[in-house]
Every structure is written in structure tokens, then in C-alpha cells.
């Protein structure tokens, strides 16, 4: 079970740094997005979060951290970012393409993000699901890393895909 209060971030390792001034650029499967973030706070993630999460592709996916921050360009609008490690998406050595991983992100939004938000009484405007082949500090650039991002609008018990 993941535990965090309304204004905390859950993460598997130490506190995440805020995005650099001006935000960070992230490559996406359905386009590119310019993301700037100001995380509220951080806390430790329960050990259970390091367990593999079943996804449609069958790849190994683990929850790395959950961040709550102000929406890019929309002060006062909260976004919840669920960052997952997915080593099998690595360029060159990976076996999972974006096309294969896209349904995984949809699944993670509905199966992990929405229950987490409901449990903690959170109502963000957007949920961002990201997969990364390695841990990259939030807001940092790592040209060697493979990262996939999707944004969703929580709508009841569903995640509605949103383009950046």
C-alpha cells in the first residue's frame, strides 16, 4: 500500500529535485511536451511500491515515485505524476517499443493512479504517467535514457487521454 498525505510526494529513493528554471523537455510517443514543475513536498514510498506491477505488455514495471505539482502555465492547477521504471523500453537493448508500452500507460493510469488519488482524496486536473528505462531525477535531462510520457484527465473511474 502506498501512503502519502495530500501535499506529499511518494518516492522510492531520496527527495527529488525541482525541475530546472524554465522546465525540462521530454520526448513523448504522441508528440512532445514542455513541462515545468514545482513539486509541493516529498516523502518516502512504502517498500511494496518496488514490487513489479502487471501490465498488458508483460514487461517489468515498478513505481519509482509520485509527484504532485503545479500544472505548466496553469498556477493553482495540480498535476499528479506517476513515474515508473521500465527497463525493457531501453534503446538498443530493450524489447518493448512505444507502441507496445502505450497500453501499459493507459492501464497504469486506471489501475494504479486513479485508486491512489481516490485513497488520498486528491483531485488533480491531469495525471501524467511516465515510463523510463532508468531513474532520472525529475526535471533532469539524460540523453541516454528512454522515456515515454502520456497525460490523462481523470474522469470518474476512467482516464481520458490528453495531448500535451
PyMOL commands that set and color helices and strands:
alter all, ss='L'
color gray80, all
select helices_A, chain A and resi 47-50+87-89+98-119
alter helices_A, ss='H'
color red, helices_A
select strands_A, chain A and resi 10-11+24-28+31-35+43-44+62-71+74-85+126-132+147-155+158-162
alter strands_A, ss='S'
color yellow, strands_A
deselect
rebuild
show_as cartoon
